[in-house]
Amino acid sequence: MTVTDNARGDVTRLLPWAGGVVSGLFAFLLGWDRSLWFDEGYTVMVERLPFADMMHWLAVDAHPPLYYLLLRVWMAVFDDSFAAMRALSAVCCGLTVVATAALVRVVADLRHMILALPVLVLGPLALRYGYEIRMYALLMLLAALGTLLLFHATRAEDALARGRSDATARRRVWVWWVLYAVVVCLGMLAQYLIAFLWAVQAVWLLARTLHTHPARGDASSWRWLAAYALAVILYLPWLPHAIDQFRHNVLPSLKGMFGPGRLAELVTAWLTGLDASHLTGFVTLGLLAVAGVLLWSRPRVAAAWRPLVLMWVAPAIVLIVVAAIRELLYAPYGGFFTVRYSCAFLPFVYATMGLVVAGLALRRWNDGGDDGNGGGDGNANRRGGSRTVHTWFRRWGAWIVVVAMMALGDMGLAVHGNVIYEKGYVPHARQAATAAPCSPDVAVVAADPYTYIDAVAYYRDCANYWLIEPEDGIPTRGGYAPLAEVADSRTIRSLDDLPDGMDSVTVLVSDGQHPGSFASTHHPVEGTERIGEYTVLRFR
């Protein structure tokens, strides 16, 4: 091997890391100065609590605690600004690209990985959740990393089966399985929906073992069971809390069925990062072009890629089946599937798409003289130019269209902001807080718990931010439960309960909330303003 070969190898090894840096930077810039929304407001609120209080309220919420713990450490090292908090997700987004590129390299080759890398870097939905102050970027990273470790472990197992059974090789297999077990546990501590992915991988391992080693009587081909057992053991400290959370499910039911339109919206979000309200005719043409080029080019999925396809097709089907069952039981409020839930398998969507278009670009097209090197009559020579263009487009058309579509989707995200898919709007809490400042002599009142948490991050340093107490009180479980921390000092029953001496009062009302009347003997109405999803009521 020459010095040039070594230098080329170093460059190619750095490419995934360079792609990860670009993706993380894109995500961070897309999230710069974006308004937070309810889920992010909840994160900011619990992170400001003492550690013991934070863990108490997380235990009665709907999600496990890993992301919150990691973010707390991150904030201690850096700071608690919104930009710093978003940076953690951006770092996870970049590392997901690195892990997914390595995964593509395992199932394909270097050329496929290089051509698939732009798809991984530009994936719009990954970038959208690559800056949210929630656990979804971490979820994508653990999904990609766990699957990469799984593939390394099975390859090491295959090497042992072929006779390479020295002590070092056996030890290497166990190292891969132990690392996989740790990531499986971490995934369950990050977001419960990743269980669908781990379940699919367990079934795949079972089928693979029965097919590959049907006659082996030793336990060596079943090492993966030990990995899952270890993952369960590591998970035991949180298991009682997880069981309690499932017994007291506090996730809000989503109105509406998961029909074909919702499936189309999901695929659109994968490709463009936009929801249906921001799609245009031009975007629709682009989506049709992506589908048309892929179908016209007759892509074929290589056998080595099929496990990667399984890692997103099967969990997606399971999620849809769960949604369908819930709809039968709880219609019309049994909806379960939202776009952000696809983050549990999103890296494999982009990996498959990147592999398909890379495979088309690298495929040999033998259409009778495509290379222009053969003989032929004059008509063939005259047709040579058109055949060359035709062949070039067949090879590169799908790659160009998909990468361009994703780049345009990223531009759309930059223009429209952080879309909240299940609600169909872009949050405006920051804009509302700017228009309704809070001070010692100016009170801001949230009309309901949702609105309070939605905007709490922007009023966290103001002692004059109030909540109108709900008629049925503050729930003891779920996302509203931490409001019990402010129930005594920040809740009022009406505007007349505000301290004397207020120069003015502003009431914030979110769309879809039912705050009731704001009649007050001390504060007459002055005006109303509409800011995004907020209605801002001003009182003297």
C-alpha positions in Angstrom: 0.0 0.0 0.0 1.4 3.4 -1.0 1.5 6.6 0.9 -1.2 7.9 -1.4 -3.5 4.9 -0.6 -3.0 5.6 3.1 -3.9 9.3 2.7 -6.9 8.4 0.7 -8.0 5.9 3.4 -7.6 8.6 6.1 -9.8 11.0 4.1 -12.6 8.4 3.5 -12.6 7.5 7.2 -13.0 11.2 8.1 -15.9 11.7 5.7 -18.7 10.4 8.0 -17.3 12.6 10.8 -17.2 15.6 8.4 -20.8 14.8 7.5 -21.8 14.6 11.2 -20.2 18.0 11.8 -22.1 19.5 8.9 -25.4 17.9 10.0 -25.0 19.0 13.6 -24.2 22.5 12.5 -27.2 22.6 10.2 -29.5 21.5 13.0 -28.1 24.0 15.4 -28.5 26.9 12.9 -32.0 25.8 12.0 -33.0 25.9 15.7 -31.2 29.2 16.4 -33.6 31.6 18.1 -36.7 29.4 17.3 -39.6 29.7 19.7 -40.0 26.9 22.2 -43.3 25.0 22.5 -45.0 23.1 25.2 -42.8 19.9 25.4 -39.7 22.0 25.4 -41.2 24.3 28.0 -41.8 21.3 30.2 -38.1 20.3 29.8 -36.9 23.7 30.8 -39.3 23.8 33.7 -38.2 20.5 35.2 -34.5 21.1 34.6 -34.8 24.2 36.8 -36.1 22.2 39.8 -33.9 20.7 42.4 -32.6 17.2 41.4 -34.8 15.2 43.8 -37.9 17.2 42.7 -37.1 16.7 39.0 -36.8 12.9 39.4 -40.0 12.8 41.4 -42.0 14.6 38.6 -40.3 12.6 35.9 -41.4 9.4 37.6 -45.0 10.4 37.2 -44.7 11.6 33.6 -44.9 9.5 30.4 -41.2 9.2 29.5 -38.0 7.7 31.1 -35.3 10.0 32.5 -32.1 9.5 30.5 -32.4 12.6 28.3 -33.2 14.9 31.3 -30.2 13.5 33.2 -27.9 14.0 30.3 -29.2 17.5 29.7 -28.6 18.4 33.3 -25.0 17.3 33.1 -24.7 19.2 29.8 -26.1 22.4 31.4 -23.7 22.1 34.3 -20.7 21.9 31.9 -22.0 24.7 29.6 -24.9 26.8 30.6 -28.7 26.8 30.7 -29.3 29.1 27.7 -31.7 27.8 25.1 -28.9 27.7 22.5 -26.8 25.5 24.8 -29.7 23.2 25.5 -30.4 22.9 21.7 -26.7 22.2 21.1 -27.0 18.8 22.9 -29.6 17.7 20.4 -27.5 19.0 17.6 -24.5 17.0 18.8 -26.7 13.9 18.9 -27.9 14.6 15.4 -24.4 14.8 14.1 -23.3 11.6 15.9 -26.4 9.9 14.4 -25.0 10.7 10.9 -21.7 9.2 11.8 -23.3 6.0 13.2 -25.7 5.6 10.3 -22.9 6.1 7.8 -20.9 3.4 9.5 -24.0 1.2 9.3 -24.3 1.8 5.6 -20.6 0.9 5.3 -21.2 -2.4 7.0 -24.0 -3.5 4.7 -22.6 -2.0 1.5 -19.2 -0.6 0.5 -17.3 2.6 0.7 -18.6 4.0 -2.6 -22.2 3.4 -1.5 -21.5 5.1 1.8 -20.0 8.2 0.2 -23.0 8.6 -2.2 -25.5 8.0 0.6 -23.8 10.4 3.0 -25.6 13.6 1.6 -28.9 12.0 2.2 -28.0 11.2 5.8 -26.7 14.8 6.3 -29.6 16.6 4.7 -32.5 14.4 6.1 -35.0 17.1 6.9 -36.9 15.4 9.7 -33.7 14.4 11.5 -32.5 18.0 11.3 -35.9 19.2 12.6 -35.6 17.1 15.8 -31.9 17.7 15.8 -32.4 20.9 17.7 -35.5 20.3 19.8 -35.0 20.4 23.5 -36.4 16.9 23.8 -35.1 13.3 23.7 -35.7 12.5 20.0 -32.2 13.3 18.7 -30.8 11.1 21.4 -33.4 8.4 20.4 -32.1 8.5 16.8 -28.5 8.2 17.9 -29.2 5.2 20.2 -31.2 3.5 17.5 -28.4 3.8 14.9 -25.7 3.0 17.4 -27.5 -0.1 18.7 -28.1 -1.4 15.2 -24.5 -0.8 14.2 -23.3 -2.8 17.3 -25.9 -5.5 16.4 -24.5 -5.9 12.9 -20.9 -6.0 14.2 -21.9 -8.7 16.7 -23.6 -10.9 14.1 -20.6 -10.5 11.8 -18.3 -11.6 14.6 -20.6 -14.5 15.2 -20.4 -15.5 11.6 -16.6 -15.4 11.7 -16.7 -17.8 14.7 -19.0 -20.1 12.8 -16.5 -20.3 9.9 -13.9 -21.7 12.3 -12.1 -18.6 13.5 -12.7 -19.5 17.2 -9.6 -18.4 18.9 -9.9 -16.8 22.4 -9.5 -13.2 21.0 -12.3 -13.7 18.5 -14.6 -15.1 21.1 -13.8 -12.3 23.5 -14.5 -9.8 20.7 -18.0 -11.3 20.1 -18.9 -10.9 23.8 -17.6 -7.3 23.7 -20.0 -6.5 20.9 -22.9 -8.1 22.6 -22.3 -6.4 25.9 -22.1 -3.0 24.2 -25.3 -3.8 22.4 -27.0 -4.7 25.7 -25.9 -1.4 27.2 -27.3 0.6 24.3 -30.6 -1.4 24.4 -30.9 -0.4 28.0 -30.0 3.2 27.3 -32.6 3.3 24.5 -35.3 2.2 26.9 -34.2 4.8 29.3 -34.5 7.5 26.6 -37.9 6.7 25.0 -40.2 3.7 25.3 -41.1 3.6 21.6 -37.6 2.3 20.8 -38.9 -1.0 22.2 -40.6 -1.7 18.9 -37.1 -1.5 17.2 -35.5 -3.8 19.8 -38.4 -6.2 19.5 -37.9 -6.4 15.7 -34.2 -7.0 16.1 -34.9 -9.8 18.6 -37.2 -11.5 16.2 -34.7 -11.0 13.4 -32.0 -12.6 15.5 -34.2 -15.5 16.4 -35.0 -16.1 12.7 -31.4 -15.7 11.8 -30.2 -18.2 14.4 -32.8 -20.8 13.5 -32.0 -20.4 9.8 -28.2 -20.3 10.0 -27.5 -22.7 12.8 -30.5 -25.1 13.0 -28.4 -28.1 14.0 -26.0 -26.6 16.5 -26.5 -28.0 19.9 -24.2 -25.6 21.8 -25.3 -22.3 23.3 -22.8 -20.2 21.3 -25.3 -19.3 18.6 -27.7 -17.9 21.3 -25.3 -15.4 22.9 -27.7 -12.6 21.8 -30.2 -13.9 24.5 -27.6 -13.2 27.1 -27.3 -9.6 25.7 -31.0 -9.0 26.1 -30.9 -10.6 29.6 -28.1 -8.2 30.5 -30.1 -5.3 29.1 -33.1 -6.2 31.4 -30.8 -6.5 34.4 -29.3 -3.1 33.7 -32.9 -1.7 33.4 -34.2 -3.1 36.7 -33.6 0.1 38.7 -36.1 2.0 36.5 -38.4 -0.9 35.8 -40.9 -0.2 38.7 -41.2 3.4 37.6 -41.8 2.3 34.0 -44.5 -0.2 35.1 -46.2 2.6 37.2 -46.1 4.9 34.2 -47.8 2.4 32.0 -50.4 1.7 34.6 -51.2 5.4 34.8 -50.9 6.4 31.1 -50.9 10.2 30.9 -50.2 10.6 27.2 -53.0 12.7 25.6 -55.0 10.9 23.0 -54.8 12.5 19.6 -58.0 13.2 17.8 -58.3 11.6 14.3 -57.6 8.3 12.7 -54.4 7.2 11.1 -55.7 7.1 7.5 -53.9 7.1 4.2 -53.6 10.9 4.4 -51.7 10.6 7.7 -49.3 8.1 6.1 -48.7 10.5 3.2 -48.0 13.3 5.7 -45.5 11.1 7.4 -43.6 10.3 4.2 -43.8 14.0 3.2 -42.2 14.9 6.6 -39.4 12.4 6.0 -38.6 14.0 2.6 -39.3 17.6 3.2 -39.6 18.2 7.0 -42.8 20.2 6.3 -46.4 19.5 7.4 -49.4 19.5 5.1 -50.2 23.2 5.8 -46.9 24.3 4.3 -46.9 22.1 1.2 -47.2 23.8 -2.2 -47.8 22.7 -5.7 -44.1 23.0 -6.3 -43.3 20.7 -3.4 -45.9 18.2 -4.6 -44.2 18.1 -8.0 -40.9 17.5 -6.3 -42.4 14.6 -4.3 -43.9 13.1 -7.5 -40.5 13.5 -9.2 -38.8 11.5 -6.4 -41.4 8.7 -6.7 -41.3 8.8 -10.5 -37.5 8.7 -10.8 -37.2 5.8 -8.3 -39.9 3.8 -10.0 -38.7 4.5 -13.5 -35.1 3.6 -12.6 -36.3 0.2 -11.3 -34.3 0.2 -8.0 -33.5 -3.2 -6.6 -32.6 -3.7 -2.9 -29.6 -5.9 -2.5 -29.9 -8.9 -0.1 -27.3 -7.4 2.3 -29.5 -4.3 2.7 -32.7 -6.1 3.6 -32.1 -6.2 7.4 -31.6 -2.4 7.2 -35.0 -2.0 5.4 -36.6 -4.3 8.0 -35.4 -1.9 10.8 -37.8 0.8 9.7 -40.5 -1.0 7.8 -41.4 -3.4 10.6 -41.5 -0.9 13.5 -43.5 1.5 11.3 -46.1 -1.3 10.6 -46.2 -2.2 14.3 -46.8 1.4 15.3 -49.7 1.7 12.7 -51.2 -1.6 14.0 -51.1 -0.2 17.6 -52.7 3.0 16.3 -55.4 1.0 14.6 -56.2 -1.1 17.7 -56.4 2.1 19.8 -58.7 3.7 17.3 -61.1 0.8 17.7 -61.1 1.1 21.5 -61.1 4.8 21.9 -62.4 6.4 18.7 -62.4 9.2 17.8 -59.8 10.1 20.3 -57.6 7.0 20.1 -55.0 8.4 17.8 -51.5 7.2 18.8 -49.1 7.8 15.9 -47.4 11.2 15.5 -44.5 12.2 13.2 -42.0 12.5 16.0 -42.5 8.8 16.9 -40.8 7.8 13.7 -37.5 9.1 15.1 -37.1 5.6 16.7 -36.4 4.3 13.2 -35.7 7.4 11.1 -32.0 6.8 10.6 -32.8 3.6 8.7 -35.3 5.4 6.4 -32.6 7.8 5.3 -30.0 5.0 5.1 -32.2 2.9 2.8 -33.0 5.9 0.6 -29.3 6.8 0.4 -28.4 3.2 -0.5 -31.1 3.0 -3.2 -30.0 6.1 -5.0 -26.4 5.3 -4.5 -27.0 1.8 -5.9 -28.7 3.3 -9.0 -25.8 5.7 -9.6 -23.2 2.9 -9.3 -25.2 0.3 -11.2 -23.8 -0.9 -14.6 -26.3 0.0 -17.4 -26.0 -2.4 -20.3 -28.5 -1.1 -22.9 -26.6 -2.1 -26.0 -23.9 0.5 -26.6 -24.4 2.7 -23.6 -20.7 3.2 -23.3 -20.3 4.3 -26.9 -17.3 2.1 -27.4 -18.9 -0.4 -29.8 -19.4 -0.1 -33.5 -22.6 0.4 -35.3 -24.2 2.2 -38.2 -24.5 5.9 -38.7 -27.9 6.0 -37.0 -26.4 4.4 -33.9 -23.7 7.0 -33.9 -26.2 9.8 -34.2 -28.1 8.3 -31.4 -25.0 8.0 -29.2 -25.3 11.4 -27.7 -28.9 10.9 -26.7 -28.1 7.5 -25.3 -25.3 8.9 -23.2 -27.5 11.6 -21.7 -30.2 8.9 -21.2 -27.8 6.6 -19.4 -26.4 9.4 -17.3 -29.8 10.5 -16.1 -30.8 6.9 -15.4 -27.7 6.6 -13.2 -27.8 10.0 -11.4 -31.3 11.2 -11.8 -32.7 9.6 -8.6 -29.7 10.7 -6.6 -29.9 14.3 -7.8 -33.7 14.5 -7.3 -33.7 13.0 -3.8 -30.7 15.2 -2.6 -32.2 18.3 -4.1 -35.6 17.6 -2.6 -34.1 17.2 0.9 -32.1 20.3 0.5 -35.2 22.2 -0.5 -37.0 20.7 2.5 -34.2 22.0 4.8 -34.7 25.5 3.2 -38.4 25.2 4.0 -37.6 24.4 7.6 -35.3 27.4 7.8 -38.1 29.6 6.5 -41.1 28.2 8.4 -39.4 27.2 11.6 -40.0 24.3 14.0 -43.3 22.8 12.8 -45.4 21.0 15.4 -46.8 18.3 13.2 -49.6 17.0 15.3 -51.0 20.5 15.9 -50.2 21.9 12.4 -48.6 25.2 13.5 -45.3 26.8 14.2 -44.9 27.9 17.9 -45.0 31.6 18.7 -44.4 31.6 22.5 -41.3 33.8 22.1 -43.1 36.3 20.0 -46.0 36.4 22.5 -43.7 36.9 25.4 -41.9 39.7 23.6 -45.3 41.4 22.9 -46.4 40.8 26.5 -43.5 41.6 28.8 -43.6 40.8 32.5 -42.4 43.1 35.3 -43.0 43.9 39.0 -45.9 46.2 38.0 -47.1 44.4 34.8 -48.6 40.9 35.4 -48.8 38.2 32.7 -51.5 35.5 33.3 -51.7 32.1 31.6 -55.3 31.1 31.0 -54.6 27.4 31.5 -51.8 24.9 32.4 -51.0 24.2 28.8 -50.4 27.9 28.0 -48.5 28.4 31.3 -45.9 25.7 30.4 -45.9 26.6 26.7 -44.5 30.1 27.6 -42.9 29.4 31.0 -39.4 29.4 29.6 -39.7 33.0 28.6 -41.0 34.1 32.0 -38.8 32.0 34.2 -37.1 35.0 35.8 -40.4 37.0 36.4 -42.2 36.6 39.7 -45.3 38.2 38.2 -46.1 35.3 35.8 -49.4 33.7 37.0 -51.7 30.8 36.3 -55.4 30.8 36.5 -56.1 27.7 38.6 -58.1 25.0 36.7 -61.5 24.2 38.1 -60.6 20.5 38.6 -57.2 21.4 40.1 -53.7 20.6 39.0 -53.2 16.9 38.0 -50.9 14.8 40.1 -49.4 12.9 37.1 -48.3 13.8 33.6 -46.9 17.0 32.0 -49.0 19.4 34.2 -48.0 17.7 37.5 -44.8 19.9 38.1 -47.1 22.9 38.3 -47.8 21.8 41.9 -44.4 23.4 42.6 -45.9 26.8 41.9 -49.5 26.1 42.9 -49.3 28.1 46.2 -47.3 31.1 44.9 -48.3 31.5 41.2 -51.9 30.5 40.9 -55.0 32.7 41.1 -58.7 32.1 40.6 -59.4 35.3 38.8 -57.7 38.6 37.9 -59.1 40.2 41.0 -56.7 37.9 43.0 -53.7 39.7 41.6 -51.7 41.9 44.0 -52.7 45.5 44.1 -50.8 48.1 42.2 -50.6 46.4 38.8 -50.3 49.0 36.0 -51.6 46.5 33.5 -52.4 42.8 33.1 -52.0 40.6 30.0 -53.7 37.2 29.7 -52.4 34.6 27.3 -54.7 32.1 25.7 -53.6 29.3 23.4 -55.7 27.8 20.5 -57.8 24.9 21.6 -57.9 25.9 25.3 -61.0 26.8 27.2 -60.1 29.3 29.9 -63.6 30.6 30.7 -64.4 34.2 31.7 -61.9 36.8 32.7 -64.4 39.3 34.2 -62.7 41.5 36.7 -63.9 44.5 38.7 -60.3 45.9 39.0 -59.0 45.4 35.5 -61.2 46.5 32.5 -60.5 45.1 29.1 -58.2 47.3 27.0 -57.7 45.3 23.7 -57.0 42.0 22.0 -54.1 40.9 19.8 -53.6 37.8 17.8 -50.0 36.4 17.7 -49.7 33.0 16.0 -51.6 30.5 18.0 -52.0 32.9 20.9 -54.8 35.4 21.7 -53.3 38.1 23.9 -55.9 39.9 26.0 -54.8 43.2 27.6 -56.4 44.7 30.7 -55.8 48.0 32.5 
